[in-house]
Amino acid sequence: MINQVEVNRGDAAGDVSLLEEIKNVANRIRERAYHLFQSRGGEDGRDLEDWLAAEREVIGASASEMTEDGADYHVRMALPGFGANDVKVWATPNELIVKAESAHGHEETEEKISHSEISASEIFRKFDFPEAVDAGLVTACLEEGVLKIDAKKAVQPKQIGKAA
């Protein structure tokens, strides 16, 4: 099943809610990294290891790839368990930001839960395009747990003749 994902186009940096979200995520990573640092006795020299572990815990890890053909960039990102309504995509001429967030709650039933690894999850990724794209032509869809984003490269003006 293919589900279209809405792409917010334009200046992602100008979206106040996105900027606040980025700050919030950075603060959560920073706090978790510090907690990891403290939990191992404050030993110096492993700060990058703490930061990367905190990133994985706070914003998740999702396999992704960016490919390029003559006129387009194609981004593929594994998002198993997420629906199209759980995914937000922002596109600018220079970058692509993807946020996926799902909630999980147990329904009230007579069944007793003896084991559950299903939980709420969040993934937050930023991709930089090697060349500018036309943000107005970026499309995204979610198909069988894979987010597929296509971005047309911006047409570069061609110089005709030489300037004197």
C-alpha positions as semicolon CSV with decimal commas, in nm:
position;residue;x (nm);y (nm);z (nm)
1;M;0,000;0,000;0,000
2;I;0,136;0,343;-0,097
3;N;0,050;0,645;0,119
4;Q;0,142;0,998;0,021
5;V;0,331;1,194;0,285
6;E;0,287;1,571;0,302
7;V;0,603;1,768;0,225
8;N;0,640;2,109;0,387
9;R;0,828;2,319;0,135
10;G;1,023;2,637;0,170
11;D;1,246;2,759;0,446
12;A;1,249;2,487;0,712
13;A;1,461;2,713;0,932
14;G;1,177;2,966;0,923
15;D;0,929;2,721;1,074
16;V;0,926;2,821;1,441
17;S;0,778;2,491;1,558
18;L;1,050;2,299;1,374
19;L;1,323;2,514;1,529
20;E;1,175;2,455;1,874
21;E;1,158;2,083;1,804
22;I;1,524;2,075;1,698
23;K;1,624;2,259;2,018
24;N;1,413;2,021;2,226
25;V;1,571;1,713;2,066
26;A;1,923;1,857;2,109
27;N;1,855;1,924;2,477
28;R;1,722;1,572;2,532
29;I;2,032;1,425;2,365
30;R;2,261;1,649;2,571
31;E;2,086;1,549;2,897
32;R;2,099;1,177;2,812
33;A;2,468;1,197;2,712
34;Y;2,548;1,366;3,043
35;H;2,354;1,097;3,231
36;L;2,555;0,827;3,049
37;F;2,878;1,013;3,136
38;Q;2,778;1,028;3,503
39;S;2,662;0,666;3,516
40;R;3,009;0,542;3,419
41;G;3,180;0,753;3,684
42;G;3,260;1,065;3,481
43;E;3,554;0,905;3,303
44;D;3,698;1,138;3,037
45;G;3,770;1,035;2,679
46;R;3,440;0,870;2,588
47;D;3,225;1,178;2,528
48;L;3,164;1,100;2,159
49;E;3,062;0,746;2,249
50;D;2,817;0,887;2,508
51;W;2,677;1,138;2,259
52;L;2,621;0,879;1,986
53;A;2,457;0,637;2,230
54;A;2,230;0,920;2,351
55;E;2,136;1,006;1,991
56;R;2,038;0,645;1,921
57;E;1,824;0,632;2,236
58;V;1,655;0,971;2,191
59;I;1,595;0,994;1,816
60;G;1,624;0,637;1,705
61;A;1,826;0,488;1,428
62;S;1,683;0,427;1,087
63;A;1,862;0,282;0,789
64;S;1,867;0,525;0,499
65;E;2,032;0,597;0,168
66;M;2,050;0,883;-0,079
67;T;2,109;0,808;-0,444
68;E;2,137;1,037;-0,742
69;D;2,069;1,009;-1,109
70;G;2,109;1,279;-1,371
71;A;1,822;1,503;-1,261
72;D;1,703;1,372;-0,924
73;Y;1,801;1,272;-0,572
74;H;1,623;0,974;-0,419
75;V;1,612;0,920;-0,043
76;R;1,496;0,590;0,102
77;M;1,449;0,553;0,474
78;A;1,328;0,251;0,671
79;L;1,031;0,348;0,890
80;P;0,873;0,018;0,995
81;G;0,571;0,059;1,218
82;F;0,503;0,419;1,115
83;G;0,200;0,535;0,919
84;A;0,190;0,822;0,669
85;N;0,023;1,043;0,932
86;D;0,314;0,977;1,170
87;V;0,570;1,123;0,927
88;K;0,657;1,488;0,861
89;V;0,895;1,596;0,586
90;W;1,042;1,943;0,537
91;A;1,226;2,027;0,215
92;T;1,438;2,331;0,129
93;P;1,668;2,375;-0,168
94;N;1,961;2,252;0,045
95;E;1,825;2,006;0,297
96;L;1,563;1,753;0,385
97;I;1,436;1,695;0,739
98;V;1,232;1,390;0,835
99;K;1,053;1,340;1,164
100;A;0,854;1,027;1,241
101;E;0,673;0,987;1,569
102;S;0,445;0,710;1,685
103;A;0,260;0,660;2,009
104;H;0,177;0,330;2,165
105;G;-0,067;0,271;2,443
106;H;-0,222;-0,045;2,572
107;E;-0,597;-0,064;2,540
108;E;-0,800;-0,158;2,841
109;T;-0,888;-0,524;2,798
110;E;-0,928;-0,824;3,021
111;E;-0,602;-0,962;2,885
112;K;-0,301;-0,931;3,108
113;I;0,015;-0,814;2,932
114;S;0,303;-1,034;3,035
115;H;0,557;-0,898;2,787
116;S;0,567;-0,600;2,549
117;E;0,852;-0,439;2,358
118;I;0,619;-0,213;2,163
119;S;0,656;0,147;2,269
120;A;0,633;0,501;2,142
121;S;0,919;0,591;1,915
122;E;1,064;0,894;1,742
123;I;1,306;0,929;1,452
124;F;1,456;1,259;1,348
125;R;1,695;1,283;1,050
126;K;1,846;1,561;0,842
127;F;1,992;1,510;0,495
128;D;2,198;1,770;0,309
129;F;2,164;1,773;-0,069
130;P;2,498;1,788;-0,255
131;E;2,336;2,029;-0,504
132;A;2,031;2,253;-0,474
133;V;1,691;2,099;-0,545
134;D;1,358;2,250;-0,641
135;A;1,180;2,226;-0,303
136;G;0,844;2,272;-0,477
137;L;0,889;1,945;-0,664
138;V;0,989;1,722;-0,372
139;T;0,750;1,430;-0,324
140;A;0,730;1,167;-0,051
141;C;0,537;0,846;0,000
142;L;0,541;0,564;0,251
143;E;0,530;0,217;0,101
144;E;0,555;-0,103;0,305
145;G;0,752;0,067;0,586
146;V;0,990;0,255;0,354
147;L;0,973;0,632;0,313
148;K;1,057;0,722;-0,047
149;I;1,144;1,083;-0,125
150;D;1,222;1,215;-0,471
151;A;1,376;1,559;-0,523
152;K;1,439;1,719;-0,860
153;K;1,766;1,905;-0,889
154;A;1,722;2,277;-0,940
155;V;1,777;2,395;-1,294
156;Q;2,094;2,599;-1,303
157;P;2,078;2,906;-1,529
158;K;2,299;2,866;-1,831
159;Q;2,528;3,146;-1,932
160;I;2,492;3,244;-2,294
161;G;2,800;3,404;-2,435
162;K;3,078;3,566;-2,236
163;A;3,050;3,884;-2,040
164;A;3,277;4,155;-2,173
